[in-house]
């Protein structure tokens, strides 16, 4: 078998990394994420302070689920947050 000569530095293949390239989130992402979390919390607080008269009186105790749903949407956005 013939011996292989070591390649010159200029003949070597460039090293590639397996790490994917991530793009940062758009500028609006963080304000929307934190905004949803805060709005959900405020929704629940207003429901308790006003004794179920606000934000939607006809929804009754479902206002708690609405508030948690809004807040959870914000928390789910944290899984896609990139710096």
N, C-alpha and C positions, 0 to 999 in steps of 0.2 A: 504494500500500500504506500502510495506516495504521501509524504508528510505535507501537511498544509502549512503554508507560511502565515505568520501573523499579519493581519491586515494593518495597513497604515491608518493613522488616526483619521485622515481625510476619507478613507474608503469605508469606514465603519458605518453601520446603519444608525440613524438617530434613535435614541432611547425614547420609547413611548410609555406614558404612565397610564395605568388602568383607571385612575380616578376620573369620574365624570366632571365636566365643568358645569357649575351651577351659576345661574344668573341671579343677581339680587332681586328681591321683590320690588314691585313698583312703589313709587312714593306714597300712594294712597293706601297701601296695604296696612301699615301699622296703625294709622289713625282710625281706619274702619274697624280693625280688630279690637283695639282698646275701646273704641266707641261703642261697639256692640256689647262688650262686657259691662261697661258702665251703664248703658241704657237698660240692660236687663236687670241689673242690680237696682237702679233707680225705680224701675217699673214695680218691682216687688216692694220696695220701701214705701212708695206712694200708695200702693194698695193697702198696706198695713196702717199707715198713718191716717189715711182718710176713711178707714173702716169700711172698705170695699165699695166706696162711692166713685173712686177714680182708679185707674185710667179708663176702664170700660165697666160700668156698673152692671150691665146685662150679662157679662161673662162670669160674674161671681168669682168663685174660687179658681176658675180657669185662668184668672189673671196671674196666678203664681206660675202655672205651666207656661204661659206666654212669656213671662219674665225670664224663667229658666231657659226657655227655648232660644230667646234672643241672646242670652249670656253664653249658652253652649255653642251657638254659632260662632261667637267670638273666640271661645276656647278652641274650637275645632280649627279655626284659622291658624292657631299657634303651631299646628303640626306642619304647616306649609311655610312657616316663617324662616327666611334665610337672611343673613346679614349682608 
